[in-house]
Amino acid sequence: MDIRPSLQRLEWHLWNQWRERAQHNDHLELTNSELQYVYILLAWSETGLRLTELAELMQVSKASASSMISKLEKRGYLSRQPCSEDARAQRLLPTIKAMTLKQEEPRVYQAAVRHFEQVLSAEELQQLTVLLDKACRDLDLGDLYPPQLFQSPYNI
C-alpha cells in the first residue's frame, strides 16, 4: 500500500482551502511565497521576529527576506516595532490584516475534518486521529516549529 498519493491529495486539498479562504477575504493578492512569510510571522505573532531570524527560518538571504518584508509592509500585512534586545534591530509583527488569515486556519482544517466525518465512521475517525498523532509526533519541522500551536480546529 502506497500512502504517498493520499498525502499528496490531502496537501493539495488543504492548500486549495487556504487559497479559497484567501480569495474570499481579499488575500488572493498574496503569492505562495508571500503567504509563507505571513504564515511564519503569524506563528510568532506575540513576540515578532527580527529580519535575521525570519531569513533563517525561510532559509533565504537577508536581502531576499528584506525585499519580501518591504512588499508585505506596503500591502499592510506587517509592521515594524523597535526591538527591546537590540536598539539597531526591529521586530516584524503581523498586522490586523494578516491576523485575519490566522482566524481562517481553524476553518481550513475543519473543512478537512468534515470530509473525514462524512467518509469515515466515528471509530475510524478516532483511529485516524491516533495514527496521525503517532506518525506526526516526531516529524522534523526544521526551525519552523511555532512557539505555540494555533487553537485546535476541532473537538474529537
DRENKEFI-480418 format. One record per residue: chain; residue number from 0; x, y, z of N, C-alpha, C, CB in turn. Coordinates in steps of 0.2 Angstrom, whole numbers, plus 5000, padded with zeros to 4 digits. Glycine has a CB too. Layout:
# residues N
+-------+------+--------+---------+------+---------+----------+-------+--------+---------+------+---------+----------+-------+
: chain : resi : n.east : n.north : n.up : ca.east : ca.north : ca.up : c.east : c.north : c.up : cb.east : cb.north : cb.up :
+-------+------+--------+---------+------+---------+----------+-------+--------+---------+------+---------+----------+-------+
:     A :  NUM :      X :       Y :    Z :       X :        Y :     Z :      X :       Y :    Z :       X :        Y :     Z :
...
+-------+------+--------+---------+------+---------+----------+-------+--------+---------+------+---------+----------+-------+
# end
This chain:
# residues 156
+-------+------+--------+---------+------+---------+----------+-------+--------+---------+------+---------+----------+-------+
: chain : resi : n.east : n.north : n.up : ca.east : ca.north : ca.up : c.east : c.north : c.up : cb.east : cb.north : cb.up :
+-------+------+--------+---------+------+---------+----------+-------+--------+---------+------+---------+----------+-------+
:     A :    0 :   5004 :    4994 : 5000 :    5000 :     5000 :  5000 :   5004 :    5006 : 5000 :    4995 :     5000 :  5006 :
:     A :    1 :   5003 :    5011 : 4995 :    5007 :     5017 :  4995 :   5003 :    5023 : 4997 :    5009 :     5018 :  4987 :
:     A :    2 :   5005 :    5026 : 5003 :    5002 :     5031 :  5006 :   5003 :    5038 : 5002 :    5003 :     5032 :  5013 :
:     A :    3 :   5008 :    5038 : 4998 :    5010 :     5045 :  4995 :   5005 :    5048 : 4991 :    5016 :     5044 :  4990 :
:     A :    4 :   5001 :    5045 : 4987 :    4995 :     5048 :  4983 :   4990 :    5052 : 4988 :    4992 :     5044 :  4979 :
:     A :    5 :   4989 :    5048 : 4994 :    4984 :     5051 :  4999 :   4987 :    5057 : 5002 :    4982 :     5046 :  5004 :
:     A :    6 :   4993 :    5057 : 5004 :    4996 :     5063 :  5007 :   4996 :    5069 : 5002 :    5003 :     5061 :  5009 :
:     A :    7 :   4998 :    5067 : 4996 :    4998 :     5072 :  4991 :   4991 :    5075 : 4990 :    5000 :     5070 :  4984 :
:     A :    8 :   4986 :    5071 : 4990 :    4979 :     5074 :  4989 :   4977 :    5078 : 4995 :    4974 :     5068 :  4988 :
:     A :    9 :   4979 :    5076 : 5001 :    4977 :     5080 :  5007 :   4981 :    5086 : 5007 :    4980 :     5076 :  5013 :
:     A :   10 :   4987 :    5086 : 5005 :    4991 :     5093 :  5004 :   4988 :    5097 : 4999 :    4998 :     5091 :  5002 :
:     A :   11 :   4986 :    5095 : 4994 :    4983 :     5099 :  4989 :   4976 :    5102 : 4991 :    4982 :     5095 :  4982 :
:     A :   12 :   4972 :    5097 : 4994 :    4966 :     5099 :  4997 :   4967 :    5105 : 5002 :    4962 :     5093 :  5000 :
:     A :   13 :   4971 :    5104 : 5007 :    4972 :     5110 :  5012 :   4975 :    5116 : 5009 :    4977 :     5107 :  5017 :
:     A :   14 :   4979 :    5115 : 5004 :    4982 :     5121 :  5000 :   4976 :    5125 : 4996 :    4987 :     5120 :  4995 :
:     A :   15 :   4972 :    5121 : 4993 :    4966 :     5124 :  4990 :   4961 :    5127 : 4995 :    4962 :     5118 :  4986 :
:     A :   16 :   4960 :    5124 : 5000 :    4956 :     5128 :  5005 :   4959 :    5134 : 5008 :    4955 :     5123 :  5012 :
:     A :   17 :   4965 :    5134 : 5008 :    4969 :     5141 :  5010 :   4968 :    5146 : 5005 :    4976 :     5140 :  5011 :
:     A :   18 :   4969 :    5144 : 4998 :    4968 :     5149 :  4993 :   4961 :    5151 : 4992 :    4970 :     5145 :  4986 :
:     A :   19 :   4956 :    5147 : 4994 :    4949 :     5149 :  4993 :   4947 :    5154 : 4999 :    4944 :     5143 :  4994 :
:     A :   20 :   4950 :    5152 : 5005 :    4949 :     5157 :  5011 :   4952 :    5164 : 5009 :    4952 :     5154 :  5017 :
:     A :   21 :   4958 :    5163 : 5006 :    4961 :     5170 :  5004 :   4957 :    5174 : 4999 :    4968 :     5168 :  5002 :
:     A :   22 :   4955 :    5170 : 4994 :    4951 :     5174 :  4989 :   4945 :    5177 : 4992 :    4949 :     5169 :  4984 :
:     A :   23 :   4941 :    5174 : 4997 :    4935 :     5176 :  5000 :   4937 :    5182 : 5005 :    4931 :     5171 :  5003 :
:     A :   24 :   4943 :    5183 : 5007 :    4945 :     5188 :  5012 :   4950 :    5193 : 5009 :    4948 :     5185 :  5018 :
:     A :   25 :   4950 :    5193 : 5002 :    4954 :     5198 :  4999 :   4962 :    5197 : 5000 :    4952 :     5205 :  5001 :
:     A :   26 :   4964 :    5191 : 5001 :    4971 :     5190 :  5002 :   4974 :    5186 : 4996 :    4972 :     5186 :  5008 :
:     A :   27 :   4970 :    5185 : 4991 :    4972 :     5182 :  4985 :   4978 :    5185 : 4982 :    4966 :     5181 :  4980 :
:     A :   28 :   4979 :    5191 : 4983 :    4984 :     5195 :  4981 :   4991 :    5192 : 4983 :    4984 :     5202 :  4983 :
:     A :   29 :   4991 :    5188 : 4988 :    4997 :     5185 :  4990 :   5000 :    5179 : 4986 :    4997 :     5183 :  4998 :
:     A :   30 :   5006 :    5179 : 4984 :    5009 :     5173 :  4981 :   5010 :    5168 : 4986 :    5015 :     5175 :  4977 :
:     A :   31 :   5011 :    5162 : 4984 :    5013 :     5156 :  4988 :   5019 :    5158 : 4993 :    5015 :     5150 :  4984 :
:     A :   32 :   5024 :    5161 : 4990 :    5030 :     5163 :  4994 :   5028 :    5169 : 4999 :    5035 :     5166 :  4990 :
:     A :   33 :   5024 :    5174 : 4997 :    5022 :     5179 :  5002 :   5017 :    5176 : 5008 :    5018 :     5184 :  4998 :
:     A :   34 :   5013 :    5171 : 5006 :    5009 :     5168 :  5011 :   5013 :    5164 : 5016 :    5004 :     5163 :  5007 :
:     A :   35 :   5018 :    5161 : 5013 :    5023 :     5158 :  5018 :   5026 :    5162 : 5023 :    5028 :     5154 :  5014 :
:     A :   36 :   5028 :    5168 : 5021 :    5031 :     5173 :  5025 :   5026 :    5175 : 5030 :    5033 :     5179 :  5021 :
:     A :   37 :   5020 :    5177 : 5028 :    5014 :     5179 :  5033 :   5013 :    5174 : 5038 :    5008 :     5181 :  5029 :
:     A :   38 :   5013 :    5167 : 5035 :    5011 :     5162 :  5040 :   5016 :    5161 : 5045 :    5010 :     5155 :  5036 :
:     A :   39 :   5023 :    5162 : 5044 :    5028 :     5161 :  5049 :   5027 :    5167 : 5053 :    5035 :     5162 :  5045 :
:     A :   40 :   5026 :    5173 : 5051 :    5025 :     5179 :  5056 :   5019 :    5178 : 5060 :    5024 :     5185 :  5051 :
:     A :   41 :   5014 :    5175 : 5058 :    5008 :     5173 :  5062 :   5010 :    5168 : 5068 :    5002 :     5170 :  5058 :
:     A :   42 :   5015 :    5164 : 5066 :    5017 :     5159 :  5071 :   5020 :    5162 : 5077 :    5021 :     5153 :  5068 :
:     A :   43 :   5023 :    5168 : 5076 :    5027 :     5172 :  5081 :   5024 :    5178 : 5082 :    5034 :     5173 :  5079 :
:     A :   44 :   5017 :    5179 : 5081 :    5013 :     5185 :  5082 :   5014 :    5189 : 5088 :    5006 :     5184 :  5080 :
:     A :   45 :   5015 :    5185 : 5094 :    5016 :     5188 :  5100 :   5023 :    5192 : 5101 :    5015 :     5183 :  5106 :
:     A :   46 :   5028 :    5188 : 5099 :    5035 :     5191 :  5100 :   5038 :    5195 : 5094 :    5039 :     5185 :  5102 :
:     A :   47 :   5035 :    5193 : 5088 :    5038 :     5195 :  5082 :   5045 :    5192 : 5081 :    5039 :     5203 :  5083 :
:     A :   48 :   5047 :    5194 : 5075 :    5054 :     5191 :  5073 :   5058 :    5197 : 5070 :    5053 :     5186 :  5067 :
:     A :   49 :   5065 :    5196 : 5071 :    5070 :     5201 :  5068 :   5071 :    5198 : 5061 :    5076 :     5201 :  5072 :
:     A :   50 :   5073 :    5203 : 5057 :    5074 :     5201 :  5050 :   5079 :    5195 : 5049 :    5077 :     5207 :  5046 :
:     A :   51 :   5084 :    5195 : 5053 :    5089 :     5189 :  5053 :   5085 :    5183 : 5055 :    5095 :     5191 :  5058 :
:     A :   52 :   5081 :    5183 : 5060 :    5078 :     5177 :  5062 :   5073 :    5174 : 5056 :    5074 :     5178 :  5068 :
:     A :   53 :   5069 :    5179 : 5053 :    5065 :     5177 :  5048 :   5068 :    5174 : 5042 :    5061 :     5183 :  5046 :
:     A :   54 :   5074 :    5177 : 5040 :    5078 :     5175 :  5034 :   5080 :    5168 : 5036 :    5084 :     5179 :  5033 :
:     A :   55 :   5083 :    5166 : 5042 :    5085 :     5160 :  5044 :   5079 :    5155 : 5043 :    5088 :     5160 :  5051 :
:     A :   56 :   5073 :    5156 : 5046 :    5068 :     5152 :  5046 :   5065 :    5150 : 5039 :    5062 :     5155 :  5049 :
:     A :   57 :   5066 :    5155 : 5034 :    5064 :     5154 :  5027 :   5069 :    5152 : 5023 :    5062 :     5161 :  5024 :
:     A :   58 :   5075 :    5151 : 5026 :    5081 :     5149 :  5023 :   5083 :    5153 : 5016 :    5081 :     5141 :  5021 :
:     A :   59 :   5083 :    5159 : 5017 :    5084 :     5164 :  5012 :   5089 :    5169 : 5014 :    5078 :     5167 :  5009 :
:     A :   60 :   5092 :    5173 : 5010 :    5097 :     5178 :  5012 :   5093 :    5184 : 5015 :    5101 :     5181 :  5006 :
:     A :   61 :   5097 :    5188 : 5019 :    5094 :     5194 :  5022 :   5091 :    5198 : 5017 :    5099 :     5197 :  5027 :
:     A :   62 :   5094 :    5199 : 5012 :    5092 :     5204 :  5006 :   5086 :    5201 : 5003 :    5098 :     5204 :  5001 :
:     A :   63 :   5085 :    5195 : 5002 :    5079 :     5192 :  4999 :   5073 :    5193 : 5004 :    5080 :     5185 :  4998 :
:     A :   64 :   5074 :    5192 : 5011 :    5069 :     5192 :  5016 :   5067 :    5200 : 5016 :    5071 :     5190 :  5023 :
:     A :   65 :   5072 :    5204 : 5016 :    5071 :     5211 :  5017 :   5066 :    5214 : 5011 :    5077 :     5215 :  5017 :
:     A :   66 :   5068 :    5211 : 5005 :    5064 :     5213 :  4999 :   5056 :    5211 : 5000 :    5067 :     5210 :  4993 :
:     A :   67 :   5056 :    5205 : 5003 :    5049 :     5202 :  5004 :   5045 :    5206 : 5009 :    5049 :     5195 :  5005 :
:     A :   68 :   5049 :    5208 : 5014 :    5046 :     5211 :  5020 :   5044 :    5218 : 5018 :    5051 :     5212 :  5026 :
:     A :   69 :   5047 :    5221 : 5013 :    5045 :     5228 :  5011 :   5039 :    5228 : 5007 :    5051 :     5231 :  5006 :
:     A :   70 :   5038 :    5222 : 5003 :    5032 :     5221 :  4999 :   5026 :    5220 : 5004 :    5033 :     5215 :  4994 :
:     A :   71 :   5027 :    5216 : 5009 :    5022 :     5214 :  5013 :   5020 :    5220 : 5018 :    5023 :     5208 :  5018 :
:     A :   72 :   5025 :    5224 : 5019 :    5023 :     5230 :  5023 :   5019 :    5235 : 5019 :    5030 :     5233 :  5026 :
:     A :   73 :   5021 :    5236 : 5013 :    5017 :     5241 :  5009 :   5010 :    5238 : 5008 :    5021 :     5241 :  5002 :
:     A :   74 :   5009 :    5232 : 5008 :    5002 :     5229 :  5007 :   4998 :    5229 : 5014 :    5002 :     5222 :  5004 :
:     A :   75 :   5002 :    5231 : 5019 :    4998 :     5231 :  5025 :   4998 :    5225 : 5029 :    4991 :     5233 :  5024 :
:     A :   76 :   5002 :    5220 : 5028 :    5002 :     5213 :  5031 :   5007 :    5213 : 5037 :    5004 :     5208 :  5027 :
:     A :   77 :   5011 :    5218 : 5038 :    5016 :     5218 :  5044 :   5018 :    5225 : 5046 :    5022 :     5214 :  5042 :
:     A :   78 :   5020 :    5225 : 5052 :    5023 :     5232 :  5055 :   5029 :    5230 : 5058 :    5018 :     5235 :  5060 :
:     A :   79 :   5033 :    5236 : 5059 :    5039 :     5235 :  5062 :   5039 :    5239 : 5069 :    5045 :     5239 :  5058 :
:     A :   80 :   5042 :    5236 : 5074 :    5042 :     5238 :  5081 :   5049 :    5238 : 5083 :    5037 :     5234 :  5086 :
:     A :   81 :   5051 :    5243 : 5087 :    5058 :     5243 :  5090 :   5059 :    5236 : 5094 :    5059 :     5249 :  5095 :
:     A :   82 :   5065 :    5234 : 5093 :    5067 :     5228 :  5096 :   5070 :    5230 : 5103 :    5073 :     5224 :  5092 :
:     A :   83 :   5068 :    5227 : 5109 :    5070 :     5228 :  5115 :   5077 :    5226 : 5117 :    5065 :     5226 :  5120 :
:     A :   84 :   5079 :    5220 : 5113 :    5085 :     5217 :  5115 :   5091 :    5221 : 5111 :    5085 :     5210 :  5113 :
:     A :   85 :   5089 :    5224 : 5105 :    5095 :     5227 :  5101 :   5092 :    5233 : 5098 :    5097 :     5222 :  5095 :
:     A :   86 :   5094 :    5239 : 5100 :    5091 :     5245 :  5098 :   5092 :    5246 : 5090 :    5095 :     5251 :  5101 :
:     A :   87 :   5097 :    5242 : 5087 :    5098 :     5243 :  5080 :   5093 :    5239 : 5076 :    5105 :     5241 :  5078 :
:     A :   88 :   5090 :    5234 : 5079 :    5085 :     5230 :  5075 :   5078 :    5232 : 5077 :    5086 :     5222 :  5078 :
:     A :   89 :   5074 :    5229 : 5072 :    5067 :     5229 :  5073 :   5063 :    5223 : 5073 :    5064 :     5234 :  5067 :
:     A :   90 :   5057 :    5222 : 5077 :    5053 :     5216 :  5077 :   5048 :    5217 : 5071 :    5050 :     5215 :  5084 :
:     A :   91 :   5047 :    5212 : 5068 :    5042 :     5211 :  5062 :   5036 :    5208 : 5065 :    5045 :     5208 :  5056 :
:     A :   92 :   5030 :    5211 : 5065 :    5024 :     5209 :  5068 :   5019 :    5209 : 5063 :    5022 :     5213 :  5074 :
:     A :   93 :   5014 :    5204 : 5063 :    5009 :     5204 :  5058 :   5003 :    5209 : 5060 :    5005 :     5197 :  5058 :
:     A :   94 :   5000 :    5212 : 5056 :    4995 :     5217 :  5057 :   4988 :    5214 : 5058 :    4995 :     5223 :  5051 :
:     A :   95 :   4983 :    5218 : 5059 :    4977 :     5215 :  5059 :   4975 :    5212 : 5053 :    4972 :     5221 :  5061 :
:     A :   96 :   4977 :    5215 : 5047 :    4975 :     5212 :  5041 :   4978 :    5205 : 5040 :    4978 :     5216 :  5035 :
:     A :   97 :   4984 :    5204 : 5043 :    4987 :     5197 :  5042 :   4984 :    5193 : 5047 :    4995 :     5198 :  5044 :
:     A :   98 :   4982 :    5195 : 5053 :    4979 :     5191 :  5058 :   4972 :    5188 : 5056 :    4977 :     5195 :  5064 :
:     A :   99 :   4969 :    5191 : 5051 :    4963 :     5188 :  5048 :   4964 :    5181 : 5045 :    4959 :     5193 :  5043 :
:     A :  100 :   4970 :    5181 : 5042 :    4972 :     5174 :  5040 :   4973 :    5169 : 5045 :    4979 :     5174 :  5036 :
:     A :  101 :   4975 :    5171 : 5051 :    4976 :     5166 :  5057 :   4969 :    5164 : 5059 :    4980 :     5170 :  5062 :
:     A :  102 :   4964 :    5168 : 5059 :    4957 :     5167 :  5061 :   4954 :    5161 : 5056 :    4953 :     5173 :  5061 :
:     A :  103 :   4957 :    5161 : 5050 :    4954 :     5156 :  5045 :   4957 :    5149 : 5046 :    4956 :     5159 :  5038 :
:     A :  104 :   4963 :    5149 : 5049 :    4966 :     5142 :  5050 :   4961 :    5137 : 5052 :    4972 :     5143 :  5054 :
:     A :  105 :   4958 :    5138 : 5058 :    4953 :     5133 :  5060 :   4948 :    5131 : 5055 :    4950 :     5135 :  5067 :
:     A :  106 :   4946 :    5135 : 5051 :    4941 :     5134 :  5046 :   4943 :    5130 : 5040 :    4938 :     5140 :  5043 :
:     A :  107 :   4950 :    5131 : 5039 :    4953 :     5127 :  5034 :   4953 :    5119 : 5036 :    4960 :     5129 :  5032 :
:     A :  108 :   4956 :    5118 : 5042 :    4956 :     5111 :  5044 :   4949 :    5108 : 5046 :    4960 :     5111 :  5051 :
:     A :  109 :   4945 :    5112 : 5048 :    4938 :     5110 :  5049 :   4935 :    5107 : 5043 :    4934 :     5115 :  5052 :
:     A :  110 :   4936 :    5110 : 5037 :    4934 :     5108 :  5031 :   4936 :    5101 : 5029 :    4936 :     5112 :  5025 :
:     A :  111 :   4943 :    5099 : 5031 :    4945 :     5093 :  5030 :   4942 :    5088 : 5035 :    4953 :     5093 :  5031 :
:     A :  112 :   4941 :    5090 : 5041 :    4938 :     5086 :  5046 :   4931 :    5084 : 5044 :    4938 :     5089 :  5053 :
:     A :  113 :   4927 :    5089 : 5042 :    4920 :     5087 :  5039 :   4920 :    5082 : 5034 :    4917 :     5094 :  5037 :
:     A :  114 :   4925 :    5082 : 5029 :    4925 :     5077 :  5024 :   4927 :    5070 : 5027 :    4931 :     5079 :  5019 :
:     A :  115 :   4932 :    5070 : 5032 :    4933 :     5064 :  5035 :   4927 :    5061 : 5039 :    4939 :     5065 :  5040 :
:     A :  116 :   4923 :    5066 : 5042 :    4917 :     5063 :  5046 :   4912 :    5060 : 5041 :    4914 :     5069 :  5050 :
:     A :  117 :   4912 :    5063 : 5035 :    4907 :     5060 :  5030 :   4909 :    5053 : 5027 :    4906 :     5065 :  5024 :
:     A :  118 :   4916 :    5052 : 5027 :    4918 :     5046 :  5024 :   4920 :    5040 : 5029 :    4923 :     5047 :  5019 :
:     A :  119 :   4921 :    5042 : 5035 :    4924 :     5038 :  5040 :   4919 :    5037 : 5046 :    4930 :     5040 :  5043 :
:     A :  120 :   4918 :    5031 : 5049 :    4914 :     5030 :  5054 :   4918 :    5034 : 5060 :    4913 :     5022 :  5056 :
:     A :  121 :   4914 :    5035 : 5066 :    4917 :     5038 :  5072 :   4923 :    5034 : 5074 :    4912 :     5038 :  5077 :
:     A :  122 :   4923 :    5027 : 5074 :    4928 :     5023 :  5076 :   4934 :    5024 : 5071 :    4926 :     5016 :  5076 :
:     A :  123 :   4933 :    5024 : 5065 :    4938 :     5025 :  5060 :   4942 :    5032 : 5061 :    4936 :     5024 :  5053 :
:     A :  124 :   4937 :    5037 : 5062 :    4940 :     5044 :  5063 :   4944 :    5044 : 5069 :    4934 :     5049 :  5064 :
:     A :  125 :   4942 :    5041 : 5075 :    4946 :     5041 :  5081 :   4953 :    5037 : 5079 :    4943 :     5037 :  5086 :
:     A :  126 :   4953 :    5032 : 5075 :    4959 :     5028 :  5074 :   4963 :    5032 : 5069 :    4957 :     5022 :  5070 :
:     A :  127 :   4961 :    5036 : 5065 :    4965 :     5040 :  5061 :   4968 :    5046 : 5065 :    4960 :     5044 :  5055 :
:     A :  128 :   4964 :    5049 : 5070 :    4967 :     5054 :  5074 :   4973 :    5051 : 5078 :    4962 :     5056 :  5079 :
:     A :  129 :   4972 :    5045 : 5081 :    4978 :     5042 :  5085 :   4984 :    5040 : 5080 :    4975 :     5035 :  5088 :
:     A :  130 :   4982 :    5037 : 5074 :    4988 :     5036 :  5070 :   4991 :    5042 : 5067 :    4985 :     5032 :  5064 :
:     A :  131 :   4988 :    5047 : 5065 :    4991 :     5053 :  5063 :   4995 :    5056 : 5069 :    4986 :     5058 :  5060 :
:     A :  132 :   4992 :    5056 : 5075 :    4996 :     5059 :  5080 :   5003 :    5055 : 5081 :    4992 :     5059 :  5087 :
:     A :  133 :   5002 :    5049 : 5081 :    5008 :     5044 :  5082 :   5013 :    5046 : 5076 :    5006 :     5037 :  5082 :
:     A :  134 :   5011 :    5046 : 5070 :    5015 :     5046 :  5064 :   5018 :    5053 : 5064 :    5011 :     5045 :  5058 :
:     A :  135 :   5015 :    5058 : 5066 :    5017 :     5065 :  5065 :   5021 :    5068 : 5071 :    5011 :     5070 :  5064 :
:     A :  136 :   5021 :    5064 : 5077 :    5023 :     5067 :  5083 :   5031 :    5069 : 5083 :    5023 :     5061 :  5088 :
:     A :  137 :   5035 :    5065 : 5079 :    5042 :     5066 :  5079 :   5044 :    5069 : 5072 :    5046 :     5060 :  5080 :
:     A :  138 :   5039 :    5072 : 5068 :    5041 :     5074 :  5061 :   5046 :    5080 : 5062 :    5035 :     5077 :  5057 :
:     A :  139 :   5051 :    5080 : 5058 :    5056 :     5086 :  5058 :   5053 :    5092 : 5055 :    5063 :     5084 :  5055 :
:     A :  140 :   5052 :    5097 : 5059 :    5049 :     5103 :  5056 :   5054 :    5109 : 5055 :    5043 :     5106 :  5060 :
:     A :  141 :   5061 :    5107 : 5055 :    5066 :     5112 :  5055 :   5065 :    5117 : 5060 :    5066 :     5115 :  5048 :
:     A :  142 :   5067 :    5123 : 5058 :    5066 :     5129 :  5063 :   5059 :    5132 : 5062 :    5071 :     5134 :  5061 :
:     A :  143 :   5055 :    5129 : 5059 :    5048 :     5132 :  5058 :   5043 :    5130 : 5063 :    5045 :     5130 :  5051 :
:     A :  144 :   5045 :    5126 : 5068 :    5040 :     5124 :  5073 :   5038 :    5131 : 5077 :    5043 :     5119 :  5078 :
:     A :  145 :   5032 :    5132 : 5077 :    5029 :     5138 :  5081 :   5030 :    5138 : 5088 :    5022 :     5140 :  5079 :
:     A :  146 :   5031 :    5143 : 5092 :    5032 :     5143 :  5099 :   5025 :    5140 : 5102 :    5033 :     5150 :  5101 :
:     A :  147 :   5020 :    5141 : 5099 :    5014 :     5138 :  5102 :   5009 :    5136 : 5096 :    5010 :     5143 :  5107 :
:     A :  148 :   5005 :    5131 : 5097 :    5001 :     5129 :  5091 :   4995 :    5134 : 5091 :    4999 :     5122 :  5092 :
:     A :  149 :   4992 :    5135 : 5085 :    4986 :     5138 :  5085 :   4980 :    5134 : 5088 :    4984 :     5140 :  5077 :
:     A :  150 :   4975 :    5137 : 5089 :    4969 :     5134 :  5093 :   4967 :    5128 : 5089 :    4963 :     5139 :  5093 :
:     A :  151 :   4965 :    5123 : 5093 :    4963 :     5117 :  5090 :   4957 :    5118 : 5085 :    4961 :     5112 :  5095 :
:     A :  152 :   4957 :    5115 : 5079 :    4952 :     5117 :  5074 :   4946 :    5113 : 5075 :    4954 :     5116 :  5067 :
:     A :  153 :   4946 :    5108 : 5079 :    4940 :     5103 :  5081 :   4941 :    5100 : 5087 :    4939 :     5098 :  5075 :
:     A :  154 :   4935 :    5097 : 5089 :    4935 :     5093 :  5095 :   4933 :    5086 : 5094 :    4930 :     5097 :  5101 :
:     A :  155 :   4937 :    5082 : 5095 :    4935 :     5075 :  5093 :   4936 :    5071 : 5100 :    4940 :     5071 :  5088 :
+-------+------+--------+---------+------+---------+----------+-------+--------+---------+------+---------+----------+-------+
# end
